[in-house]
């Protein structure tokens, strides 16, 4: 694998862009070939001599590779500050941690907003439809480029959990352990439906222009904001919304009898939508939600999920939250039953927390303790430089 690298030392970790697939384009599930591929990633910690301390973190739908430190795009702290760092559950004093922006995204990795070398213009809808497996194959190319054969642990929540499970299924000899949080093994009809509402909101925006808006003055910000608002509701729980907002009014003492944001929850959702469009590309949202909808680990195994893990050597830690109605506890239990069915080593915990799907991104001591304990136990079994 040939490739090049652009490196930027930041205040926390090293930000890099690897150029992959220059000589041999990546063959996607759709049958299309893609290359060269730029992959933006960050790393923390020190790679040990035998390269056995690698922890690969996979991000969620609208995430990026800025796990910790200051995100230069938003100016805000990384999205998993409490989980990754010196002395944290994923301890960068012990592990070499890597997180790559996924294929199809808009934070430095090749996606629809990037330049198509064949035309010299942004891909737009000429970008090929991708899958979760394509994302994982791209990550594998990155690790090949870095000379890393074995991954000590793949860790991810939500769409990141899908990637973690896909890693174990696709590369069973490369992954020692898997931590999959608040995720599923295939997208449900309900989740496909929510994504379709978001996609239609984007495509109904007159500024979308069939995906070719990059040279235009206006982008489909209104449609993307609505898509984000609808999705954000699914990331929270009813009890969490009630406890945080209830029916409280926003900066007023009485109803206005109009369509301004009378309620705090309305103002909150509008803020989420408006702030999102400044950091994310509408076409990337279409492509990544489509990849999630196509995700089904059993599809290549006659609909039998257990067969996706047959022969795996990985140890699994499957975690869910009892208030998560997007990716339910029962869906996690189905993954556990499938792993048990092929004799895989698996631990499972359903965490009591009322914040819904996004709980894995929030302060949660029980989640911290479980992940820390799991990784430490795996490291002790591994021995050598990890003990």
SVG drawing of the C-alpha trace seen along z (x, -y; Angstrom):
<svg xmlns="http://www.w3.org/2000/svg" viewBox="-52 -37 62 59">
<polyline fill="none" stroke="black" stroke-width="0.4" points="0.0,0.0 1.5,-3.3 0.4,-6.5 1.5,-9.9 0.9,-11.8 0.3,-15.4 1.0,-15.9 0.0,-18.7 1.0,-18.8 -1.9,-20.2 -2.3,-21.0 -3.4,-17.5 -2.3,-14.5 -1.2,-14.5 -3.6,-15.3 -2.8,-13.7 -4.2,-13.1 -3.2,-9.9 -3.6,-9.5 -4.5,-5.9 -5.5,-3.8 -3.3,-5.7 -2.1,-2.7 -5.0,-0.4 -8.4,-2.0 -10.7,-0.6 -13.5,1.6 -16.7,0.6 -19.7,2.8 -21.6,0.9 -19.0,2.2 -17.5,-1.2 -13.8,-1.8 -12.6,-4.8 -9.1,-6.3 -7.1,-8.1 -8.8,-8.4 -7.8,-11.0 -8.3,-9.9 -8.1,-12.4 -7.2,-11.0 -5.7,-11.8 -3.6,-9.7 -2.6,-10.0 -0.2,-8.1 2.9,-6.1 2.9,-3.0 4.9,-0.3 7.6,1.7 5.6,4.7 2.6,2.4 0.3,4.4 -1.3,1.5 -3.5,0.0 -7.0,-1.1 -9.1,-2.2 -12.0,-4.5 -14.9,-4.6 -17.1,-7.7 -20.8,-8.1 -22.9,-9.6 -22.0,-13.3 -18.8,-12.7 -15.2,-13.2 -11.7,-12.3 -11.4,-15.0 -12.0,-12.7 -10.2,-15.0 -8.4,-18.3 -9.8,-21.3 -11.8,-20.7 -10.4,-23.3 -13.6,-23.3 -15.9,-24.1 -13.5,-25.5 -15.1,-23.1 -13.6,-20.2 -13.4,-16.8 -16.5,-14.6 -15.1,-12.0 -12.9,-14.0 -14.0,-12.0 -13.2,-8.7 -9.9,-9.1 -6.7,-10.6 -4.0,-10.2 -5.5,-8.2 -8.9,-8.0 -10.7,-4.6 -9.0,-4.5 -5.6,-5.5 -3.3,-7.2 -0.4,-6.6 -0.9,-2.9 -2.5,-2.7 -1.9,-4.2 -5.3,-5.6 -6.3,-6.3 -9.6,-7.8 -10.2,-8.3 -12.9,-10.4 -15.1,-8.0 -15.3,-7.6 -18.1,-9.9 -17.8,-12.5 -16.8,-16.1 -14.0,-16.6 -11.0,-15.8 -11.8,-12.3 -12.9,-11.9 -16.6,-12.5 -19.1,-14.2 -17.8,-17.7 -14.3,-16.8 -12.8,-17.3 -13.4,-14.5 -10.0,-14.1 -11.8,-13.1 -13.7,-16.5 -11.8,-18.9 -15.1,-19.7 -16.8,-18.5 -18.2,-15.0 -21.7,-15.8 -24.0,-13.0 -21.3,-11.5 -19.8,-10.2 -20.5,-6.5 -22.9,-5.2 -21.0,-3.7 -21.6,-1.2 -20.4,-0.6 -18.2,2.2 -16.6,-0.3 -15.8,-2.6 -14.1,0.3 -12.2,1.3 -10.9,-2.2 -9.8,-2.1 -8.0,1.2 -6.2,-0.5 -5.1,-3.2 -3.7,-0.7 -1.9,1.1 -0.4,-2.2 0.8,-2.7 2.2,0.9 -0.3,2.0 -1.5,5.6 -3.3,6.2 -5.7,4.0 -5.8,4.5 -9.4,3.0 -11.9,1.5 -14.3,-0.8 -17.3,-2.7 -20.8,-3.9 -23.9,-4.1 -22.6,-4.1 -19.1,-3.6 -20.4,-0.4 -21.6,0.8 -18.1,0.3 -16.6,2.1 -18.8,5.2 -18.1,5.0 -14.4,5.1 -14.8,8.3 -16.8,9.9 -14.7,8.7 -11.2,9.0 -11.5,11.7 -7.7,12.3 -6.8,8.6 -9.1,7.7 -8.3,8.8 -11.2,7.1 -14.4,5.2 -16.4,2.6 -19.7,1.9 -21.9,-0.7 -25.5,-1.7 -25.6,-0.1 -27.3,2.6 -26.5,5.4 -28.8,4.1 -30.9,0.9 -34.5,1.3 -37.5,0.1 -38.1,-2.6 -34.6,-3.9 -34.6,-3.8 -37.8,-5.8 -36.3,-8.5 -33.3,-8.8 -35.6,-9.1 -37.4,-12.0 -34.1,-13.8 -33.0,-13.0 -36.3,-14.3 -35.9,-17.5 -32.5,-18.1 -33.6,-17.2 -36.8,-19.4 -34.6,-22.4 -34.5,-24.4 -30.9,-25.2 -29.9,-21.5 -30.1,-21.7 -29.7,-18.0 -26.6,-17.9 -24.7,-20.5 -24.7,-23.4 -21.0,-23.8 -20.5,-26.6 -23.7,-28.4 -24.1,-31.3 -26.6,-29.4 -26.4,-25.8 -29.4,-23.7 -28.9,-24.8 -32.7,-24.9 -33.2,-21.2 -30.1,-20.0 -31.1,-21.8 -34.6,-20.1 -32.9,-16.8 -30.7,-17.4 -33.6,-18.4 -35.6,-15.3 -32.6,-13.1 -31.7,-14.8 -35.0,-13.9 -34.1,-10.2 -30.9,-10.7 -32.7,-11.6 -35.3,-9.9 -38.8,-11.1 -37.8,-11.2 -34.6,-13.1 -36.5,-15.6 -39.1,-16.1 -36.6,-16.4 -34.5,-18.9 -37.2,-21.0 -40.7,-19.9 -43.2,-22.5 -41.0,-25.4 -41.3,-28.6 -38.3,-30.1 -37.4,-33.6 -41.0,-34.6 -43.8,-34.5 -46.7,-33.7 -47.6,-32.0 -47.2,-34.3 -50.0,-32.6 -47.6,-32.5 -45.0,-30.2 -41.9,-31.5 -40.1,-29.2 -42.4,-29.5 -41.0,-26.4 -37.5,-25.7 -37.4,-22.4 -38.3,-24.2 -35.5,-26.7 -33.1,-23.9 -33.8,-21.9 -33.5,-25.1 -30.1,-25.7 -29.1,-22.2 -30.1,-22.5 -28.5,-25.9 -25.2,-25.0 -25.0,-21.7 -25.1,-23.3 -21.9,-25.2 -19.9,-22.0 -21.5,-19.4 -22.2,-18.9 -25.7,-18.1 -24.6,-15.5 -22.4,-13.8 -25.5,-13.5 -27.4,-11.8 -24.5,-9.3 -23.8,-8.4 -27.4,-7.8 -27.8,-5.6 -24.7,-3.6 -26.3,-3.0 -29.6,-2.0 -27.8,0.6 -26.1,2.0 -27.0,5.6 -24.4,8.0 -26.5,11.0 -27.1,10.2 -24.1,12.2 -24.9,15.1 -28.4,16.2 -29.9,13.9 -28.2,15.7 -26.4,13.1 -24.3,15.7 -22.6,16.8 -21.1,13.3 -19.0,14.0 -18.2,17.7 -14.5,18.3 -13.9,15.0 -11.0,14.8 -12.1,11.4 -13.4,10.8 -16.6,8.6 -18.0,6.1 -21.5,5.2 -23.1,2.2 -26.6,0.7 -28.6,-1.9 -32.1,-1.1 -33.5,-4.5 -32.2,-4.2 -35.1,-3.7 -33.0,-4.3 -30.9,-1.2 -32.6,0.8 -31.3,3.1 -33.1,6.0 -31.1,5.3 -27.9,5.6 -29.1,8.8 -29.6,10.2 -25.9,9.5 -24.9,11.2 -27.1,14.3 -25.5,14.5 -22.0,14.4 -23.0,17.0 -24.3,19.1 -20.8,19.4 -19.0,19.7 -17.5,16.2 -16.3,14.6 -18.7,11.8 -19.6,9.6 -22.8,7.6 -24.2,4.7 -27.4,2.7 -26.7,-0.6 -29.4,-2.4 -29.3,-6.0 -32.2,-8.3 -30.5,-10.3 -31.3,-8.1 -29.1,-7.1 -26.6,-9.9 -25.7,-8.6 -22.5,-7.2 -21.3,-10.7 -22.2,-12.1 -20.7,-11.7 -21.4,-8.1 -19.2,-6.6 -20.6,-3.1 -19.7,-3.2 -16.2,-4.5 -15.7,-1.7 -16.8,1.1 -14.7,0.0 -11.6,-0.6 -12.0,2.8 -12.5,4.6 -9.5,3.0 -7.3,3.6 -8.3,7.2 -7.6,7.7 -4.2,6.0 -3.3,8.3 -4.2,11.3 -2.1,10.0 0.9,9.4 4.1,8.1 4.2,4.3 0.5,4.1 0.7,5.6"/>
</svg>
